[in-house]
Amino acid sequence: MNFIRLLALFIVLPFCFVSSPMAKTLQIGTSTSTENSGLLTYLLPHFTQQTNIDVNYIAVGTGAALKLGREGKVDVLLVHSEPAELKYMAQGFGSRREPFMFNDFIIVGKDQNTYTDLPHFFKHLVDNQLFFVSRGDSSGTHKKEEILWQQFNYDPIGEPWYIETGLGMAKTLLEANVRQAYTLIDRGTWLAKESQVDLTIVFENAPQLLNPYSAIVTTTEKQNYAVANQFVDWLLSDKAQTLIGEFRVNNNVLFKPIALLK
């Protein structure tokens, strides 16, 4: 290769590398309900197709997801525990928090009773010492359950009928089924998994059981900061909000876009 050709090669090659865009990948920490329900499998390919950004996610309880954010292991969080989220933001671990969808919690069990309100249900549970299976894992569902017990002015920790699994929602539901016990579960996971268990809804449609989900941009992964904000913008877009509203399992709506609350 003569000198002129060699010089031309050194001039051209750097421009070839500059013009080739770096692959973009978004890391998400999410609650188990978005995975158990099938929502992520349905939703994320639309984002990748539209933006050419690949998405990896880790599905854990909300408490564990927030820990991933604090440790700088994810760019975006999809979580559902408002008090924990606000604390996370106040500590400076998040730069942006956007509610983007909601569903609700329900209580399921093996029961034919009709309860007039939540205090009625919890009184029946405690008075009769009936098995209740809790996730016990600092997830959004567990945090909601703790709030409900506080409203009832009762601490079930240590009671022989109160079982903590330390597991995700799907496995906790299966444990409740084995024991023919009660458990608190988000409606999305219930609709996706109800055919696997011999339980039924025993209480629902209470204002205290509303379950909003938020997307949080973390402050610890600056190299993907722009991509993280792009994803959150997309979640709030008409396209994504419509997709969330159209997502169904066995013809059941699992989640509702946040626009419906406005």
Steps between C-alpha positions, in 0.01 A plus 500: 500500500658828395525804724204683341264203553616453858447868577152488349412196714597678823295803396186304408492244785434745787208647310361148449498440876349840578220454250404161646259571788560332832239244602258634761367283780266605779513327839171488692425390855133410529245353736407137443141586407601656169678175409249253649216664310685487168492878457874542443515226238218679320612861545879513469531367141292799384752736659796316348336495156432872516838612641746217423588495872528156661356455848614264775305472823524345845162415657505510881291655774480878510731515804765294321453703182562825689814341644619428145446866423697614803784268399512645149408174329199627302405811304123495556275359771140385449361474852179534701546621856447875526648550852816306409525682166473844662766407756726377217457831316559706816828314554618618158509161326247600236490799268147451368189312616198460273182303582406324176237232571295343776301196598377392841558246771252231597480244779459139396436185699277197547192665642130542431452798733410848381682784676356848522838672536866434577468532880225236483731267308800549728286457814369170362857393418643583844205378706507161328880481464475408133815449296626807317803473269711813461783564258704642787762629256472882516333497156234751404236239579652431841519874575133540408410208726691659790302822451173305513599328825596838648159639405345207684728575802636146512847349462482139375876433516565191710147366482499126412241557229701778331745354246776704332648342187771750402408410141351669195128533442449195279673264746325661797167440328589132453591474870166656594331243279681211672386628839157608370583834657441867428749728329518852360582507129502753218215442256734469202687202643173347619340514157811346346530221761151430634457187286789341690334517842180401679434838660258783433473875553361571848542880510553762230415848371598702806669843467778382733593230247589730210845405366682768294829423321780751447804518275810645664816613324795417725786742557780243512529388137588825322616328180140395430331807645368622164377153405328461838311825451412397145341182636300683765383754240389205288305343789304826530442531125164436335650191334610330823194609698278348233701176504468476878124552478468235228703233682279209600530148635202274430316814388558666838650849527794473742632858515356842424697796361551783744319734259173344622557646848537858369 
